[in-house]
């Protein structure tokens, strides 16, 4: 799972090495190569029956696929508009958005410790936003908000489907999500300006940053408990900020560091407290 977090974290620094590809073209190529990679990887891991799962996928499966598409698109577009640190810290709000949405839709009870975490993380995000007003990066951070929001919807739909005895296989949904993202962004990406160097880097992102860790994270979920996965996934923020700092000379502002520390601290304490309580 540590390796998965490391692979996830490479998107920011790789994006900063591109020559000509920008915005929707970056999203198109990364989603296209994710789709192409999973088209080869999934039959190896799950057999050709994976295509039958897609064919029989119900409404929940397609909603999940659409959520993945939104997440893929918003993440890469946000990276072209604002700093890596802004995007990763904003994405970290996913578990808290999920808790709120699950409370509204499914009726899940939110523990007092999680309410505290939501408030503290909210203060951290507010401090980040206040430092971006007038700085030209607020728009990118707002786009990044679609990632945890879509993730919360995805998880809630998956839970409702599982409760009704019709569980969703999320990995084939990732395949369709990548295809939808590529199809949606292709018209916006034309004319394609990516150099051969750009295409090679984005192909690497599709395979190594998304397709492979996606499959590995599913395997990890069979061994690790949910709190362990959630805590280890937070390493993506640490790795991502450090890689962008060292590899692209992208130094995070004090507001981002302070706000990010509040968000990561709130999430970490919440998960550890929940883990100990269940134990």
Protein Blocks (a to p, Z undefined) as FASTA:
>chain_A
ZZmmmmmmmmmmmmmmpfklgcjlmmmmmmmmmmmmmmmmmmmmnojmlmmmmmmpcfkl
mmmmmmmmmmmmmmmmmmmmmcfklmmmmmmmmmmmmmmmmmmmnopacdfklmmmmmmm
mmmmmmmmmmmgonlpmmmmmmmmmmmmmmmmmmmmmmmmmmnopaccfklmmmmmmmmm
mmmmmmmmpccfbdfklmmmmmmmmmmmmmmmmmmmmmmmmmmcfklmmmmmmmmmmmmm
mmmmmmnopacdfklmmmmmmmmmmmmmmmmmmmmmmZZ
